[in-house]
Structure formats: structure tokens, C-alpha cells
Amino acid sequence: MKLLILCLGYFFGSFPSGYLAGKITKGVDIRTLGSGSTGATNVLRHIGKRAAITVFLIDVMKGVLSILLAKYFLLNDSWQVAIGLTTLIGHIWPIWLNWRGGKAVATGLGVFLGLSWQVGLATLGVFLLMITLFRIVSLASVSAALVLPIIMFISFYNSIFSLPFLLISLLAMTLVIWRHRENIIRLVKGKEPKIGKK
């Protein structure tokens, strides 16, 4: 049963919401546009606001549902973390799209909302603050990823179950930063576009 749920976590994550938004809305392959990511930011820049919001919400729900499924079957924290990780892997490397997916930000948010809604909301708050101040999605995403392990540690430092949650927060941070490595280079050079600019 546990292995089946791990597989389901991957398939939840690999649901190609951004790709389908491009195909259904404009008949294009979003992977051939902009950053090549299937995430909501690339959809926003090349497909439109409504499609981007839809993709964002679906990607968040992919993460939430995978954790809720694990909790429904009373799996312990370590298995919840494992399923959350397979969901992130499915989103980044979906089998249906030749292993080319998104950058794990929205789906990661969903995973952490499922694991601990307080941590998820606090991380979302950091993201929204950075968006408001700088209007650069990648900067907000990387900033939220960097503070995630700190928020997780503060939230669970006195819990015997803190290690699995801290581990996935570190792994998620690493994945998000690695997926944004080109964005980080553009940020350093001052060439990363703001919201509304292609």
C-alpha cells in the first residue's frame, strides 16, 4: 500500500497542468516558450493571467492531495515526507513530458500546506512580501525556499518528529534553488524580468 501511495504521489505531481493550459488555451507547447518551465510564472508571461492562476491552484492542490492521501491512510511523518518528495519529483520530472516540468514552487507550497499549514502559510507570506516589494517571481520563490527550513525548524524544534520535516524542507529548498539557477544568474546581473515584462 505504501509503495502504491508513493507512485500516486509521483503521478499527482506529474499532472501536466501548465502544458495542458498552453495546449487548450493557445494551442502551444509552453515548454518551447520563455524559460521552458510548465509552471504558473511561464504560463502567466506567455498564456495569460487566468490560465496562470488556474495552473497555480492545480499545482498547489497536487501537493496538498498527496499529503492528505498519506494522512488518510495513517502513514507516519517519514512516509508523508517521502510521498511529498515523490510529488515534487513528479512535478519537476514528469514522465508524460519527457521529464521537463516545472520548478516545484507551487507544488512545494501544497506539500508543506499539507504537512503543516502554519509552515506553508508562513512561507507563502514571505513569497508574497517579496513579490510586493520587488515584483520578481524568481526572487520571491528563492527567498521563500531559503527561509523554509528556518520556519520549519522554529515550528518543530521541540518535536520528536522534527527531523523528517526538516529534511524535506532542506531538500525542497535545494530543488527550488537548483531549478532557479539560471534565474539567479540573471538576478545577479540585474536582468531578471519583473511581473508584466516578458
C-alpha positions in Angstrom: 0.0 0.0 0.0 2.8 2.4 0.9 4.6 1.9 -2.4 1.3 2.4 -4.2 0.8 5.7 -2.5 4.4 6.7 -3.3 3.5 6.1 -7.0 0.3 8.0 -6.7 2.3 10.9 -5.2 4.5 10.9 -8.3 1.5 10.8 -10.6 -0.2 13.6 -8.8 2.9 15.7 -9.1 3.4 14.9 -12.8 -0.1 16.0 -13.8 0.8 18.5 -16.7 -1.4 21.5 -15.8 0.9 24.1 -17.4 1.3 22.1 -20.5 -2.4 21.5 -20.8 -3.1 25.2 -20.2 -0.9 26.1 -23.2 -2.4 23.5 -25.5 -6.0 24.2 -24.6 -5.8 28.0 -24.4 -3.5 28.8 -27.3 -2.5 25.5 -28.9 1.1 25.9 -27.9 3.7 23.8 -26.1 4.6 26.0 -23.1 8.0 24.2 -22.9 9.0 26.0 -26.1 8.3 29.4 -24.7 10.3 31.6 -22.3 12.0 29.6 -19.6 10.6 26.3 -20.9 9.0 25.7 -17.5 5.5 24.4 -17.2 4.9 26.4 -14.1 2.5 29.2 -13.5 5.0 32.0 -14.0 5.9 31.0 -17.5 2.2 30.4 -18.2 1.5 34.0 -16.9 4.0 35.5 -19.3 3.0 33.6 -22.4 -0.6 32.4 -22.0 -2.3 34.8 -19.6 -3.4 35.6 -16.1 -6.4 33.4 -15.9 -4.6 30.3 -17.1 -1.7 31.1 -14.7 -4.0 31.3 -11.7 -5.6 28.0 -12.7 -2.2 26.3 -13.1 -1.0 27.7 -9.8 -4.1 26.4 -7.9 -3.9 23.0 -9.5 -0.2 22.7 -8.8 -0.7 23.6 -5.2 -3.5 21.1 -4.9 -1.3 18.3 -6.3 0.9 18.7 -3.3 -1.9 19.1 -0.8 -3.7 16.0 -2.1 -0.7 13.8 -1.9 -0.1 14.6 1.8 -3.8 14.3 2.6 -3.8 10.8 1.0 -0.9 9.8 3.2 -2.6 11.1 6.3 -5.9 9.3 5.3 -4.0 6.0 5.4 -2.4 7.0 8.8 1.1 6.9 7.4 3.7 8.3 9.8 5.7 11.6 9.2 8.6 9.9 7.4 6.2 8.3 4.9 4.4 11.6 4.4 7.7 13.3 3.7 8.6 10.5 1.2 5.3 10.9 -0.6 5.7 14.7 -0.7 9.1 14.3 -2.2 7.8 11.9 -4.9 5.2 14.6 -5.7 7.9 17.2 -6.1 9.9 14.8 -8.3 6.8 14.2 -10.4 6.2 17.9 -10.9 9.8 18.6 -11.9 10.4 15.5 -14.0 7.0 14.3 -15.4 7.1 11.1 -17.4 4.4 12.4 -19.7 6.5 15.4 -20.9 9.9 13.8 -21.4 11.0 14.7 -17.9 10.5 18.5 -18.5 8.2 20.1 -15.9 8.0 23.0 -13.5 10.2 24.4 -10.8 8.4 22.9 -7.8 7.4 26.2 -6.1 3.6 25.9 -6.2 3.6 22.1 -5.7 6.1 22.5 -2.9 3.8 25.0 -1.2 1.0 22.5 -1.5 3.1 19.8 0.1 4.0 22.0 3.1 0.4 23.2 3.5 -0.4 19.5 3.8 2.4 18.7 6.2 1.9 21.8 8.3 -0.4 24.6 7.2 1.3 27.0 9.6 4.6 26.5 7.9 3.0 26.6 4.4 1.2 29.9 5.1 4.3 31.5 6.7 6.4 30.5 3.6 3.7 31.9 1.3 3.8 35.1 3.4 7.5 35.5 2.6 6.8 34.9 -1.1 4.0 37.5 -1.2 6.1 40.0 0.7 9.0 39.7 -1.8 6.6 39.9 -4.7 5.1 43.1 -3.3 8.4 44.7 -2.7 10.3 43.6 -5.9 7.7 42.2 -8.4 10.2 39.5 -9.4 8.7 36.0 -9.1 12.0 34.1 -9.1 13.4 36.3 -6.3 10.3 35.7 -4.2 10.5 31.9 -5.0 14.2 31.6 -4.0 13.7 33.8 -0.9 10.8 31.6 0.3 12.8 28.5 -0.4 15.7 29.8 1.7 13.6 30.7 4.7 11.6 27.5 4.6 14.0 25.3 6.6 14.3 28.1 9.2 10.5 28.3 9.5 10.2 24.6 9.7 12.9 24.4 12.4 11.3 27.1 14.5 7.9 25.4 14.2 9.1 21.9 15.1 12.3 22.3 17.1 10.7 20.8 20.3 9.0 17.9 18.5 10.4 14.3 18.2 9.1 14.4 14.6 11.1 17.4 13.5 13.8 15.5 11.6 11.7 14.2 8.6 10.0 17.6 8.2 13.3 19.5 8.4 14.8 17.1 5.9 12.2 17.6 3.3 12.3 21.4 3.8 16.1 21.3 3.1 15.5 19.0 0.0 12.7 21.3 -1.3 15.0 24.3 -0.8 17.7 22.6 -2.7 15.4 21.6 -5.6 13.9 25.1 -5.9 17.3 26.8 -5.9 18.7 24.3 -8.4 15.7 24.8 -10.7 16.1 28.6 -10.5 19.9 28.6 -11.1 19.5 30.5 -14.4 17.2 33.0 -12.8 19.7 33.5 -10.0 22.4 34.3 -12.6 20.1 36.9 -14.2 19.2 38.3 -10.8 22.9 38.9 -10.0 23.3 40.6 -13.4 20.2 42.7 -12.9 18.5 41.2 -16.0 15.7 39.2 -14.4 12.3 40.4 -15.7 9.6 41.8 -13.3 5.9 40.8 -13.4 4.3 42.1 -16.6 7.6 42.0 -18.6 8.3 39.1 -20.9 
